[in-house]
Amino acid sequence: MEAIQKIAVIGGGGRTGKYIVDQLLQKGFSLRLLLRNPNTFTIQDPLIEIIHGDVLDEKIVNVLIEGCQAVISTVGQRKDEPLVASRGAKNVISAIQKQQISAGKVRYILLAGLNVDTLFDKKSPETQKATAWMKETFPAIHEDRQKSYAILEASDVDWTLVRVPCIEFSDEKGNVKVDPEDCPGSKISAGDIARFMIGQLMDNTYLRQAPFIAGF
């Protein structure tokens, strides 16, 4: 894979995404951010290029990812709006595949809840309970997230789907535990999520896998 210099960030204006943007800037990466409401985005830095648009727009996603060596997404479902997970993943994968024809592999790292199921899971009763609650309470959102995982699996892209429990919106640095089969805790800070996701840029340990992470 080509050395990572420019990273496309989807969801960078959100509560978790802002931690990722801050940490990427501290590491000196050039960023291209996809923002639906750029006027409300307050982080100012010459390393940031803003693309105004939506991950549901295939043409905009192609523009976003062109020239980037990695994509990090924390986009979540928006209340009373079209389902975003599967269509967004499909658009990103399509754009990555076009990019890879001439420019080599593109790393794709994205965030999801612990309710996403894989064939490799050995979920504890606690994680099963949380998963069942999500399925019962938000069936359409859960199904869409599950569909996005199937889209990832069927692709030839170098992806990692990071599954997390309850997010605490702080930069608190905890003792993060990673488990490929079950969620190892009930919460994690947004700062620790950012550190883990950014760490995957140059780490193939969880390539084409969906690890759980939690802080404790």
C-alpha positions as CSV (number, residue, x, y, z in Angstrom):
1,M,0.0,0.0,0.0
2,E,1.2,3.5,-0.8
3,A,2.3,5.5,2.2
4,I,-0.6,7.2,3.8
5,Q,-0.5,11.0,3.4
6,K,-4.1,12.1,2.8
7,I,-7.1,10.6,4.6
8,A,-10.7,11.0,3.8
9,V,-12.9,11.4,6.9
10,I,-16.6,10.8,7.0
11,G,-18.5,11.9,10.1
12,G,-15.7,14.3,11.1
13,G,-18.2,16.9,12.2
14,G,-19.8,14.5,14.7
15,R,-19.2,14.0,18.4
16,T,-16.8,11.1,17.9
17,G,-15.4,12.2,14.5
18,K,-14.1,15.4,16.0
19,Y,-11.7,13.5,18.2
20,I,-10.4,11.6,15.1
21,V,-9.9,14.9,13.2
22,D,-8.0,16.4,16.1
23,Q,-5.7,13.4,16.5
24,L,-5.0,13.0,12.8
25,L,-4.0,16.7,12.6
26,Q,-1.7,16.2,15.6
27,K,0.0,13.5,13.6
28,G,0.4,15.8,10.6
29,F,-1.9,14.0,8.1
30,S,-3.6,16.0,5.4
31,L,-7.4,15.5,5.6
32,R,-10.3,15.7,3.3
33,L,-13.5,16.0,5.3
34,L,-17.0,15.3,4.0
35,L,-19.4,17.6,5.8
36,R,-23.1,18.2,5.3
37,N,-23.0,21.4,7.3
38,P,-19.5,22.9,6.9
39,N,-20.6,26.3,8.3
40,T,-21.0,24.7,11.8
41,F,-17.5,23.0,11.7
42,T,-15.2,24.9,14.0
43,I,-11.8,23.2,13.6
44,Q,-9.5,25.4,11.5
45,D,-6.3,24.0,10.0
46,P,-4.5,24.4,6.7
47,L,-4.2,20.5,6.5
48,I,-8.0,20.3,6.2
49,E,-9.9,20.4,2.9
50,I,-13.7,20.4,3.2
51,I,-16.0,18.7,0.7
52,H,-19.6,19.8,1.1
53,G,-21.9,16.8,0.7
54,D,-23.4,13.6,1.9
55,V,-22.1,10.0,2.0
56,L,-25.3,8.9,0.3
57,D,-24.2,10.9,-2.8
58,E,-22.1,8.5,-4.9
59,K,-20.5,11.3,-7.0
60,I,-19.5,13.3,-4.0
61,V,-17.9,10.3,-2.3
62,N,-15.9,9.7,-5.5
63,V,-14.6,13.3,-5.2
64,L,-13.9,12.8,-1.5
65,I,-11.8,9.7,-1.9
66,E,-9.8,10.6,-5.0
67,G,-6.1,10.9,-4.1
68,C,-6.6,9.6,-0.6
69,Q,-4.8,6.5,0.8
70,A,-7.2,5.8,3.6
71,V,-10.8,6.4,4.7
72,I,-12.1,6.7,8.3
73,S,-15.8,6.8,8.9
74,T,-17.7,7.4,12.1
75,V,-21.0,8.3,10.4
76,G,-24.1,7.4,12.3
77,Q,-27.8,7.1,11.6
78,R,-29.6,10.4,11.6
79,K,-33.0,10.6,13.2
80,D,-35.9,10.5,10.7
81,E,-33.6,10.4,7.7
82,P,-32.8,7.7,5.1
83,L,-30.8,4.7,6.3
84,V,-27.1,5.5,5.9
85,A,-24.9,2.5,6.9
86,S,-25.3,0.2,3.9
87,R,-25.6,2.9,1.2
88,G,-22.7,4.8,2.6
89,A,-20.5,1.6,2.8
90,K,-21.5,0.8,-0.8
91,N,-20.6,4.2,-2.1
92,V,-17.2,4.3,-0.2
93,I,-16.3,0.8,-1.4
94,S,-17.2,1.7,-5.0
95,A,-15.0,4.9,-4.8
96,I,-12.1,2.9,-3.3
97,Q,-12.3,0.3,-6.0
98,K,-12.1,3.0,-8.7
99,Q,-9.2,4.7,-6.9
100,Q,-7.3,1.3,-6.5
101,I,-7.3,0.8,-10.3
102,S,-4.5,3.3,-10.7
103,A,-3.3,4.2,-7.2
104,G,-2.9,1.0,-5.1
105,K,-4.7,-0.1,-2.0
106,V,-6.8,2.2,0.1
107,R,-7.4,1.4,3.8
108,Y,-11.0,1.7,5.0
109,I,-11.7,1.9,8.8
110,L,-15.3,2.4,10.1
111,L,-17.2,2.5,13.3
112,A,-20.3,0.5,14.4
113,G,-22.1,-0.6,17.5
114,L,-21.6,-3.9,19.3
115,N,-25.0,-5.1,17.9
116,V,-23.5,-6.1,14.5
117,D,-23.1,-9.8,14.3
118,T,-20.4,-11.9,12.5
119,L,-20.0,-15.6,12.1
120,F,-16.9,-15.5,14.4
121,D,-18.7,-14.0,17.4
122,K,-19.0,-15.7,20.8
123,K,-21.0,-13.0,22.5
124,S,-21.5,-13.1,26.2
125,P,-25.0,-12.9,27.7
126,E,-24.5,-9.2,28.4
127,T,-23.5,-8.5,24.8
128,Q,-26.3,-10.7,23.5
129,K,-28.8,-8.7,25.6
130,A,-27.5,-5.4,24.2
131,T,-27.7,-6.8,20.7
132,A,-31.3,-8.1,21.2
133,W,-32.3,-4.7,22.6
134,M,-31.0,-2.9,19.5
135,K,-32.7,-5.4,17.2
136,E,-36.1,-5.0,19.0
137,T,-35.9,-1.2,19.5
138,F,-34.3,-0.1,16.2
139,P,-34.9,-3.0,13.8
140,A,-34.4,-1.1,10.6
141,I,-31.2,0.5,11.8
142,H,-29.9,-2.8,13.0
143,E,-30.7,-4.5,9.7
144,D,-29.0,-1.7,7.8
145,R,-25.9,-2.0,9.9
146,Q,-25.9,-5.8,9.4
147,K,-26.2,-5.2,5.6
148,S,-23.3,-2.9,5.6
149,Y,-21.1,-5.6,7.2
150,A,-22.2,-8.1,4.5
151,I,-21.2,-5.5,1.9
152,L,-17.8,-5.2,3.4
153,E,-17.3,-8.9,3.5
154,A,-18.2,-9.3,-0.1
155,S,-15.8,-6.6,-1.2
156,D,-12.0,-6.9,-2.0
157,V,-11.2,-3.8,0.1
158,D,-8.9,-3.7,3.1
159,W,-11.4,-2.8,5.7
160,T,-11.7,-3.0,9.5
161,L,-15.0,-2.5,11.3
162,V,-14.5,-1.3,14.8
163,R,-17.4,-2.3,17.2
164,V,-17.9,-0.4,20.4
165,P,-20.2,-0.2,23.4
166,C,-21.5,3.0,25.0
167,I,-19.4,6.0,24.1
168,E,-18.3,8.6,26.6
169,F,-17.5,11.8,24.9
170,S,-14.2,12.6,26.5
171,D,-10.5,12.3,25.6
172,E,-9.9,10.1,28.7
173,K,-7.2,7.5,28.0
174,G,-8.1,4.1,29.4
175,N,-6.7,0.6,29.3
176,V,-8.3,-0.4,26.0
177,K,-9.0,-4.1,25.5
178,V,-9.6,-5.6,22.1
179,D,-11.5,-8.8,21.5
180,P,-12.5,-10.3,18.1
181,E,-15.4,-12.4,19.5
182,D,-17.1,-10.5,22.3
183,C,-17.3,-6.9,23.7
184,P,-14.8,-6.7,26.6
185,G,-16.5,-3.9,28.5
186,S,-19.5,-1.6,28.7
187,K,-18.0,1.7,27.7
188,I,-15.2,3.5,26.0
189,S,-14.1,7.1,25.5
190,A,-14.3,8.8,22.1
191,G,-10.6,9.6,22.5
192,D,-9.7,6.0,22.8
193,I,-11.9,5.1,19.8
194,A,-10.0,7.6,17.8
195,R,-6.6,6.3,19.0
196,F,-7.6,2.8,18.1
197,M,-9.0,3.6,14.7
198,I,-6.0,5.7,13.7
199,G,-3.7,2.9,14.9
200,Q,-5.3,0.6,12.4
201,L,-4.0,2.7,9.5
202,M,-0.7,1.0,9.7
203,D,-1.7,-2.2,11.5
204,N,-3.0,-5.3,9.6
205,T,-3.8,-7.3,12.7
206,Y,-7.5,-6.8,12.2
207,L,-7.6,-6.5,8.4
208,R,-11.0,-7.5,7.1
209,Q,-12.2,-8.2,10.6
210,A,-14.6,-6.6,13.1
211,P,-13.0,-6.4,16.5
212,F,-14.8,-5.2,19.6
213,I,-13.0,-2.6,21.8
214,A,-13.8,-1.2,25.2
215,G,-12.0,0.8,27.9
216,F,-11.8,-0.2,31.6
